[in-house]
Amino acid sequence: MITVPAAEPSPRGRGRPSLQLIEDPRRRVRRGVLVLAGTVLVFVLLFGNVVFHNMLVSGQRPLDRLNVEVGERRAEQARLRLLVADLGAPGRIVAEAERQGMVPADKTIWVKPPADESTPAER
């Protein structure tokens, strides 16, 4: 085993204190300002997010109301179409005509335009 002798202190370093790193106070202030600015920035971003979502929710109410109204109008339209279909049914028209005293024709005659003349839709 090899032994190494302990180093003797140098004559110049006997009365000197050991060196330590000391933080610059200006750097501490800058760090505090950055932390404060970052905190304020996060707060502003979160607050902006809350405001944005509030605007979305407020804008959604009229859309929900319009969706309900559209549903009601579509139901009304379907009801009216059914009513028109019922009123235009051939059996109902015949029954209404008989109720008003009309009698069915003995023979049905179909009217056709002559072949050499064009119909109004073709003009």
C-alpha positions in Angstrom: 0.0 0.0 0.0 1.3 3.4 -0.9 0.8 6.3 1.4 0.8 9.9 0.3 1.9 12.5 2.8 -0.6 15.2 3.7 -0.1 18.5 1.9 1.2 21.3 4.1 -0.7 24.6 3.9 1.2 27.2 1.9 2.7 30.1 3.8 0.6 32.6 1.8 -2.8 31.1 2.6 -2.6 30.8 6.3 -4.5 34.0 7.2 -6.9 34.1 4.2 -10.5 33.0 4.6 -11.9 30.4 2.3 -13.6 31.8 -0.8 -17.4 31.6 -1.2 -19.7 32.6 -4.0 -22.0 35.4 -3.0 -25.1 36.0 -5.1 -25.4 39.4 -6.7 -28.4 41.3 -5.0 -29.4 42.8 -8.4 -29.8 39.3 -9.8 -32.2 38.4 -6.9 -34.3 41.5 -7.6 -34.4 40.6 -11.3 -35.5 37.0 -10.4 -38.3 38.4 -8.2 -39.5 40.7 -11.0 -39.5 37.8 -13.4 -41.5 35.6 -11.0 -44.0 38.4 -10.4 -44.3 39.0 -14.1 -44.8 35.3 -14.8 -47.5 35.1 -12.0 -49.3 38.1 -13.4 -49.1 36.6 -16.9 -50.6 33.3 -15.8 -53.3 35.1 -13.9 -54.2 37.2 -17.0 -54.2 34.2 -19.3 -56.5 32.3 -16.9 -58.8 35.2 -16.5 -58.9 35.7 -20.3 -59.8 32.0 -20.6 -62.7 32.5 -18.1 -64.0 35.5 -20.0 -63.8 33.7 -23.3 -65.8 30.7 -22.0 -68.3 33.0 -20.4 -68.8 34.7 -23.8 -69.2 31.2 -25.4 -71.9 30.2 -22.9 -73.7 33.6 -23.3 -73.7 33.2 -27.0 -75.0 29.6 -26.7 -78.3 30.7 -25.1 -79.8 32.3 -28.2 -78.6 29.4 -30.3 -80.4 27.0 -28.0 -83.5 29.1 -28.1 -83.3 29.1 -31.9 -82.8 25.3 -32.0 -86.0 24.8 -29.9 -87.9 27.2 -32.2 -86.7 25.4 -35.3 -87.8 22.1 -33.8 -91.3 23.6 -33.1 -91.5 25.0 -36.6 -90.6 21.7 -38.2 -93.2 19.9 -36.1 -95.8 22.5 -37.2 -94.7 22.1 -40.8 -95.1 18.3 -40.6 -98.5 18.7 -39.1 -99.6 21.1 -41.8 -98.2 18.8 -44.6 -100.3 15.9 -43.1 -103.3 18.1 -43.0 -102.8 19.1 -46.7 -102.4 15.5 -47.6 -105.6 14.5 -45.8 -107.5 17.4 -47.4 -106.2 16.5 -50.9 -107.0 12.8 -50.6 -109.3 11.6 -53.4 -111.7 9.8 -51.0 -112.2 13.0 -48.9 -112.8 15.1 -52.0 -115.4 12.7 -53.3 -117.1 12.5 -49.9 -117.1 16.4 -49.6 -118.5 16.6 -53.2 -121.3 14.2 -52.4 -122.0 16.1 -49.1 -122.5 19.2 -51.2 -125.0 17.5 -53.5 -122.7 16.6 -56.4 -123.0 13.3 -58.2 -120.3 11.3 -59.8 -120.1 11.4 -63.6 -121.2 8.4 -65.7 -118.1 8.6 -67.8 -114.7 10.1 -67.4 -113.4 12.1 -70.4 -109.7 13.0 -70.6 -108.8 16.1 -72.5 -105.6 16.0 -74.5 -104.0 18.7 -76.6 -103.5 18.0 -80.2 -100.1 16.4 -81.1 -99.1 19.3 -83.5 -99.5 22.0 -80.8 -96.9 22.5 -78.1 -98.1 22.7 -74.4 -97.4 25.9 -72.4 -94.7 24.1 -70.5 -92.8 23.4 -73.7 -92.9 27.0 -75.1 
